[in-house]
Structures are given as structure tokens and as C-alpha cells.
């Protein structure tokens, strides 16, 4: 009963956000379902065929309803993403880990994603982090404090991988050695910045150098390119 009330709350929020009422579909004699039932099916079932079966109608009829009765009132819809868009209109998201529908405030920001929001809710993200730390104790806070250069190497490699800047032929062991042997008070810098203004470099061993903090600050993400 509690789960039903939660879904009811979500659907009513979606109806309010879209401005829909059952009268918006009542003029079509071929539409025998309410907007509430329609939105409920679209949100609960990601697959269009499953949503149609839940409504006891054919998939083609569901497509007809969406095309003629709903799309004009909810513009800019990506037709295959109704279950996502309707939730976003009302300030909700579905966690891909636990599949629960939660408010956007229950998710952290993630600038690497198109939506700017993490696909996991905060609760699932915390669980995933805890499990990762149990399986990889070398990334614990204590390990980071005891091995700062190795941690810097890990962060740099992770960031470069996300940028697609670490090629398959990069020698990761040499990269780790460079970070591990970094002199005290120096920084490991990319000679050609990964995100330069004119050119972007790679996260490879021969693109790394040691710079003082002051030199690194002055260099920033610049790289002198000779134009002939």
C-alpha cells in the first residue's frame, strides 16, 4: 500500500507539471484510458510494448495516443524516452541501481553525464563506494595520506581516461613510476595539456615532466605552438 501511495504521489506530480487533466483526452472516443493510467504505465514500464499490455491495448494504439493526444501538449519529447522525460518534468529520476523513483535532490551532480546528474541515487552511490573501498583498500583515506604521489597518479589516470586521453599503448607502469619518483615539492605536469587551448595531449609517459608549483601555475593549460 505504501509503494502504491508513492507511485500515486509521483503520478500526480507529473500531471501537475504537465498541466494535464483527464478532459484533455476525453474528446477522443478511441481513447478509453485516463491520463493518469497512461502516465503510470509509461513511467512504470520502460518498454512501450509492456506499457501497452499493462493498459490492455495494442502497442499501435498506444503510439497513436502518444502521437495525437499527448505530444502536442508535452513538446520536445524524445519518443523513446517518455519514462525519463515525464519524471524529469516533475523533478524526479529513477536510480539505475535500485530502480527506485526519487526526487532529483536525492542524486548527486555528475558533470560527465549529459543530464548533469549521477545515475545512482545518493544511497546507492554510498553503498557502491563502500563496497569498492572494501575490495580496494589501497584507495582508502589512510592509504592516500601515506602514498600521496601514487594517489595523484591514480587521479590523473582516471581523469585522463574519462577524457579519452589515455591510449591503449600507454605504459601505465612507467606513468606510475614517474608519479612515484616525483621530487618533494614538485608537480607532475602534462607537457602538452590534456585540455589545451590550441592542442590536446595524451596521458603517456613521454608527455610528463616535473615542474615547481610556480612554474605549473604559470604554464596552466597553455602549450606554445609554432605556426609556420
Secondary structure in CASP SS format (residue, H / E / C, confidence):
PFRMAT SS
TARGET T0000
AUTHOR 0000-0000-0000
METHOD secondary structure of the structure
MODEL  1
X C 1.00
X H 1.00
X H 1.00
X H 1.00
X H 1.00
X H 1.00
X H 1.00
X H 1.00
X H 1.00
X H 1.00
X H 1.00
X H 1.00
X H 1.00
X H 1.00
X H 1.00
X H 1.00
X H 1.00
X H 1.00
X C 1.00
X C 1.00
X C 1.00
X C 1.00
X H 1.00
X H 1.00
X H 1.00
X H 1.00
X C 1.00
X C 1.00
X C 1.00
X C 1.00
X C 1.00
X C 1.00
X C 1.00
X C 1.00
X H 1.00
X H 1.00
X H 1.00
X H 1.00
X H 1.00
X H 1.00
X H 1.00
X H 1.00
X H 1.00
X H 1.00
X C 1.00
X C 1.00
X C 1.00
X H 1.00
X H 1.00
X H 1.00
X H 1.00
X H 1.00
X H 1.00
X H 1.00
X C 1.00
X C 1.00
X C 1.00
X C 1.00
X H 1.00
X H 1.00
X H 1.00
X H 1.00
X H 1.00
X H 1.00
X H 1.00
X H 1.00
X H 1.00
X H 1.00
X H 1.00
X H 1.00
X C 1.00
X C 1.00
X C 1.00
X C 1.00
X C 1.00
X C 1.00
X C 1.00
X C 1.00
X H 1.00
X H 1.00
X H 1.00
X H 1.00
X H 1.00
X H 1.00
X H 1.00
X H 1.00
X H 1.00
X H 1.00
X H 1.00
X C 1.00
X C 1.00
X E 1.00
X E 1.00
X E 1.00
X C 1.00
X C 1.00
X C 1.00
X C 1.00
X C 1.00
X C 1.00
X E 1.00
X E 1.00
X E 1.00
X H 1.00
X H 1.00
X H 1.00
X E 1.00
X E 1.00
X E 1.00
X C 1.00
X C 1.00
X C 1.00
X C 1.00
X C 1.00
X C 1.00
X C 1.00
X E 1.00
X E 1.00
X E 1.00
X E 1.00
X E 1.00
X H 1.00
X H 1.00
X H 1.00
X H 1.00
X H 1.00
X H 1.00
X H 1.00
X H 1.00
X H 1.00
X H 1.00
X H 1.00
X H 1.00
X H 1.00
X H 1.00
X C 1.00
X H 1.00
X H 1.00
X H 1.00
X C 1.00
X H 1.00
X H 1.00
X H 1.00
X H 1.00
X H 1.00
X H 1.00
X C 1.00
X H 1.00
X H 1.00
X H 1.00
X H 1.00
X H 1.00
X H 1.00
X H 1.00
X H 1.00
X H 1.00
X H 1.00
X H 1.00
X H 1.00
X H 1.00
X H 1.00
X H 1.00
X H 1.00
X C 1.00
X C 1.00
X C 1.00
X C 1.00
X C 1.00
X C 1.00
X C 1.00
X C 1.00
X H 1.00
X H 1.00
X H 1.00
X H 1.00
X H 1.00
X H 1.00
X H 1.00
X H 1.00
X H 1.00
X C 1.00
X C 1.00
X C 1.00
X C 1.00
X C 1.00
X E 1.00
X E 1.00
X E 1.00
X E 1.00
X E 1.00
X C 1.00
X C 1.00
X C 1.00
X C 1.00
X C 1.00
X C 1.00
X C 1.00
X C 1.00
X C 1.00
X C 1.00
X C 1.00
X C 1.00
X C 1.00
X C 1.00
X H 1.00
X H 1.00
X H 1.00
X E 1.00
X E 1.00
X E 1.00
X E 1.00
X E 1.00
X H 1.00
X H 1.00
X H 1.00
X H 1.00
X H 1.00
X H 1.00
X H 1.00
X C 1.00
X C 1.00
X C 1.00
X C 1.00
X C 1.00
X C 1.00
X C 1.00
X C 1.00
X C 1.00
END
